[in-house]
């Protein structure tokens, strides 16, 4: 596994950890708009990182 793919994996894991941490602080009622916005941004960032990771895997031999 190349170093760049390891970095991409760690980036995905880092974003997933941030999402989990945010959700652990999520109130049962009256979630603030800022928290929703942060979750949406993290989910978009995660999607981009996963696409980058998948793109890198296509280049490597199967």
Backbone as a chain_set.jsonl record, in Angstrom:
{"seq": "XXXXXXXXXXXXXXXXXXXXXXXXXXXXXXXXXXXXXXXXXXXXXXXXXXXXXXXXXXXXXX", "coords": {"N": [[0.856, -1.177, 0.0], [0.6, 2.192, -0.867], [2.095, 5.208, 0.431], [0.536, 7.488, 0.025], [-2.054, 6.429, -0.287], [-2.437, 5.434, 2.252], [-2.468, 7.815, 3.683], [-4.803, 8.944, 2.656], [-6.67, 7.096, 3.577], [-6.376, 7.499, 6.322], [-7.298, 10.078, 6.423], [-9.995, 9.749, 5.75], [-10.761, 8.191, 7.951], [-10.27, 10.028, 9.982], [-12.182, 12.012, 9.43], [-14.519, 10.507, 9.736], [-14.305, 9.994, 12.461], [-14.617, 12.59, 13.463], [-17.269, 13.078, 12.737], [-18.57, 11.134, 14.282], [-17.933, 12.073, 16.835], [-19.233, 14.544, 16.827], [-21.897, 13.687, 16.566], [-22.138, 12.395, 18.992], [-22.436, 14.471, 20.712], [-24.849, 15.422, 20.004], [-27.96, 16.839, 20.675], [-31.126, 15.564, 21.92], [-33.316, 17.037, 21.277], [-34.093, 20.114, 19.633], [-31.798, 20.82, 17.911], [-29.031, 22.798, 17.149], [-28.611, 25.076, 14.437], [-25.999, 25.466, 13.604], [-24.758, 23.075, 14.293], [-26.04, 21.262, 12.578], [-25.135, 22.29, 10.156], [-22.38, 21.882, 10.41], [-22.321, 19.081, 10.484], [-23.284, 18.495, 7.888], [-21.219, 19.615, 6.343], [-19.042, 18.026, 7.144], [-19.928, 15.523, 6.253], [-19.973, 15.952, 3.484], [-17.264, 16.431, 3.047], [-16.273, 13.942, 3.809], [-17.39, 12.333, 1.812], [-16.027, 13.324, -0.451], [-13.388, 12.604, 0.234], [-13.618, 9.824, 0.309], [-14.191, 9.316, -2.376], [-11.794, 10.154, -3.531], [-10.111, 8.248, -2.422], [-11.179, 5.908, -3.543], [-10.671, 6.434, -6.207], [-7.895, 6.341, -6.216], [-7.496, 3.658, -5.689], [-8.287, 2.456, -8.036], [-6.147, 2.849, -9.698], [-4.2, 1.15, -8.755], [-2.813, -2.152, -9.126], [-4.957, -5.052, -9.292]], "CA": [[0.0, 0.0, 0.0], [1.433, 3.377, -0.95], [1.943, 6.152, 1.536], [-0.584, 8.393, -0.257], [-3.328, 5.761, 0.004], [-2.544, 5.38, 3.715], [-2.868, 9.147, 4.125], [-6.212, 9.111, 2.308], [-7.426, 6.274, 4.528], [-6.378, 8.153, 7.628], [-8.155, 11.255, 6.299], [-11.364, 9.24, 5.843], [-10.974, 7.794, 9.343], [-10.305, 11.255, 10.782], [-13.483, 12.646, 9.211], [-15.518, 9.644, 10.391], [-14.184, 10.232, 13.904], [-15.211, 13.901, 13.743], [-18.725, 12.912, 12.638], [-18.997, 10.376, 15.464], [-17.811, 12.959, 17.998], [-20.317, 15.519, 16.721], [-23.16, 12.997, 16.857], [-22.182, 12.066, 20.42], [-22.867, 15.697, 21.4], [-26.129, 15.795, 19.402], [-29.072, 16.808, 21.634], [-32.318, 14.839, 21.457], [-34.27, 18.032, 20.785], [-33.613, 21.47, 19.357], [-30.422, 20.836, 17.421], [-28.689, 24.112, 16.628], [-28.318, 25.129, 13.003], [-24.549, 25.331, 13.428], [-24.413, 21.647, 14.357], [-26.501, 20.669, 11.32], [-24.225, 22.761, 9.113], [-21.107, 21.191, 10.608], [-22.518, 17.696, 10.061], [-23.368, 18.478, 6.431], [-19.882, 19.877, 5.809], [-18.226, 16.837, 7.383], [-20.393, 14.448, 5.372], [-19.502, 16.276, 2.139], [-15.82, 16.212, 3.07], [-16.09, 12.492, 3.844], [-17.712, 11.819, 0.476], [-14.9, 13.671, -1.332], [-12.227, 11.797, 0.622], [-13.879, 8.444, -0.112], [-14.051, 9.281, -3.832], [-10.357, 10.217, -3.797], [-9.571, 6.941, -2.052], [-11.631, 4.943, -4.552], [-9.944, 6.762, -7.427], [-6.531, 5.851, -6.039], [-7.503, 2.195, -5.727], [-8.435, 2.036, -9.424], [-4.832, 2.901, -10.313], [-3.342, 0.067, -8.28], [-3.166, -3.453, -9.704], [-5.926, -5.78, -8.509]], "C": [[0.897, 1.233, 0.0], [1.134, 4.321, 0.212], [0.751, 7.076, 1.29], [-1.93, 7.726, 0.02], [-3.528, 5.612, 1.507], [-2.992, 6.726, 4.262], [-4.339, 9.392, 3.821], [-7.088, 8.309, 3.258], [-7.491, 6.959, 5.887], [-7.24, 9.411, 7.587], [-9.62, 10.84, 6.415], [-11.676, 8.886, 7.291], [-11.091, 9.017, 10.247], [-11.665, 11.947, 10.651], [-14.59, 11.828, 9.872], [-15.49, 9.835, 11.9], [-14.822, 11.563, 14.297], [-16.736, 13.821, 13.707], [-19.255, 12.186, 13.875], [-18.966, 11.254, 16.713], [-18.941, 13.981, 17.999], [-21.655, 14.877, 17.087], [-23.27, 12.613, 18.328], [-22.633, 13.27, 21.255], [-24.253, 16.151, 20.946], [-27.244, 15.738, 20.441], [-30.279, 16.071, 21.051], [-33.327, 15.795, 20.829], [-33.535, 19.333, 20.503], [-32.134, 21.513, 18.976], [-30.155, 22.195, 16.788], [-28.298, 24.009, 15.156], [-26.824, 24.925, 12.75], [-24.114, 23.866, 13.458], [-24.846, 20.934, 13.084], [-25.533, 21.022, 10.196], [-22.888, 22.031, 9.206], [-21.208, 19.732, 10.153], [-22.554, 17.596, 8.538], [-21.996, 18.686, 5.799], [-18.978, 18.66, 5.98], [-18.636, 15.692, 6.465], [-19.953, 14.688, 3.929], [-18.001, 16.033, 2.026], [-15.505, 14.713, 3.057], [-16.344, 11.889, 2.464], [-16.57, 12.107, -0.501], [-13.689, 12.8, -1.038], [-12.405, 10.343, 0.186], [-13.748, 8.3, -1.624], [-12.579, 9.325, -4.227], [-9.717, 8.862, -3.526], [-9.94, 5.897, -3.105], [-10.909, 5.186, -5.869], [-8.517, 6.264, -7.374], [-6.451, 4.349, -6.12], [-7.64, 1.687, -7.149], [-7.083, 1.976, -10.123], [-3.956, 1.73, -9.918], [-3.772, -1.261, -8.893], [-4.012, -4.273, -8.741], [-5.4, -6.988, -7.883]], "O": [[1.848, 1.311, 0.779], [0.095, 4.246, 0.867], [0.03, 7.416, 2.228], [-2.851, 8.379, 0.509], [-4.66, 5.657, 1.989], [-3.798, 6.787, 5.191], [-5.05, 9.981, 4.635], [-8.133, 8.79, 3.697], [-8.544, 6.99, 6.525], [-7.848, 9.778, 8.593], [-10.4, 11.503, 7.098], [-12.737, 9.241, 7.803], [-11.91, 9.043, 11.166], [-12.229, 12.411, 11.642], [-15.493, 12.387, 10.495], [-16.538, 9.837, 12.546], [-15.486, 11.66, 15.329], [-17.415, 14.421, 14.541], [-20.271, 12.583, 14.445], [-19.867, 11.186, 17.548], [-19.537, 14.255, 19.04], [-22.446, 15.458, 17.83], [-24.376, 12.516, 18.858], [-23.145, 13.11, 22.363], [-24.775, 17.149, 21.445], [-27.459, 14.684, 21.039], [-30.427, 15.972, 19.833], [-34.099, 15.406, 19.953], [-32.481, 19.603, 21.077], [-31.327, 22.164, 19.64], [-30.953, 22.685, 15.988], [-27.742, 23.01, 14.7], [-26.442, 24.275, 11.777], [-23.206, 23.47, 12.728], [-24.111, 20.096, 12.562], [-25.159, 20.17, 9.39], [-22.333, 21.611, 8.19], [-20.293, 19.21, 9.516], [-21.924, 16.709, 7.961], [-21.648, 18.012, 4.829], [-18.233, 18.304, 5.067], [-17.779, 14.97, 5.955], [-19.599, 13.742, 3.224], [-17.526, 15.493, 1.027], [-14.58, 14.273, 2.374], [-15.589, 11.029, 2.009], [-16.189, 11.239, -1.287], [-13.035, 12.311, -1.959], [-11.45, 9.705, -0.257], [-13.253, 7.282, -2.11], [-12.159, 8.621, -5.145], [-8.887, 8.388, -4.302], [-9.097, 5.095, -3.507], [-10.572, 4.234, -6.573], [-7.982, 5.81, -8.385], [-5.442, 3.808, -6.573], [-7.161, 0.595, -7.456], [-6.88, 1.164, -11.026], [-3.057, 1.353, -10.669], [-4.957, -1.475, -9.15], [-3.821, -4.209, -7.527], [-6.133, -7.693, -7.189]]}, "num_chains": 1, "name": "protein.A"}
